[in-house]
């Protein structure tokens, strides 16, 4: 599967953005999908993950209550709605796909994912 992330930009603290990740192919619903991010000078970190049918989600603590991951399998797209953005959310955001049957604790590890999008920059000014 090939992934194309989009939707990043420059916003002010408190604003919202919605990232999208479009996948190629006809097997999108066979993949657990996740978002990771990498801030300048830091390692890439897990943000959110969603199960194949969208029924289960999991978030890193720092974004709980502000970010929402969702997917539309008919459109081969996964989304990350980001509300209440903070300067510390500034990073390049990557979508990733894992051909796994369901979410496990391994789903929060970037090594679990074989397919990655190119990243989209999100910059939040204070």
N, C-alpha and C positions, 0 to 999 in steps of 0.2 A: 504494500500500500504506500502511496505517496501522499504527503501531508503538506498543506499550504496554509500557514498562519497569517492572519491579517487583523487589523483593527487597532493597532497600537497608536500612540500619539503622545503629545505634550498636553498635560492638563494641570489644573491647580488642585491643591489639597481639598478634599471633600467632593470632588467631581466624580463622575462615573465614566466607565468605558466598557464596551463589550468586545471581547476578542472572539474571532471565529477561526476555526481550523477545518478546512475542506479536505476531504480524503478522496482519492481516486479509487476506482475498482468497485466491485459489486459485493464485497464481503465486509463492508464497514461494520455491520452489526455483529461481526465475529470478534471484534476487538474491544478490550477494555481500553478506555481513553483517559489520558491524564494531561495536566498542565504542570510544567516546571518553570522555574525562573532562575536567572543568574544575574545578580547585581555586580557592578564593577568591583573587581578585586576579590570576589567571593566565589565559592563553589556553587554549582547549580543545585537548587533545592526543590523539593516537592511542594506543589501548591494544592492540587485537587485531583481526584480521580472519580470516574463514573463507570458503572458496570455496563455490560453490553446492551441491556435493555433499558438502561437509565433509571432503574428502580433504586439503586444503591449508589451513594456518594460518600466521599470522605475528604476532609480538608485538613490542612495544617492549621495549628492553633491560631496563628497570627492573622488568618484571613476568615476564620469562622464568623458567621454573622454579617460579613461584608461582601464576600464573593459567593457566586453560585455557578456551579458547573451544570451544563445541560447538553443534551444531544438530540439531534433529529436524524434518525436512521434513514428516513425517506430522502433526506437531502445530503446524506453522507457528511454531516457537519457536527462538530462539537463546539460548544460556546463556553466562554468564561465571562460572566457578568460581574463587573467589579464596581462596587459602590463604596462611597466613603474613602476614596483613595488617600493614601498617606505618602509622604516623601520616601519612606522606607519601602514602599512598593515599587520604587523605580528599579527596573531590571529589563533584560530581554526575556520575553516569555516564549516558551516552546511548548508545542503540543507533541504528544507521543502516543504510540499505539502498541498494545501488547496483546498477542493472540492467546489470551488466557480465558478460561471459562467463567471466572468470577474474580472479584477483588479479594486479595489476601494482604497480609502485612508486607509481602514482597512488592506489592503494587506501589509502594511509596519509594522504592529504590529505582534510580534511573537505569541501573544495570539490567532491570527486568524488561526494558523496552528496546525493541529492535528497530523501530521506525520513528523518525523524528522529523518535525517540520523545521523550517529554516529560522524561525524566531521572529518576533515582532517587538520593537522597542516601546516600552512604556516609561514615560518620564513624568513624575509628579513634582511640581514645584510647590514650595511652601508659601 
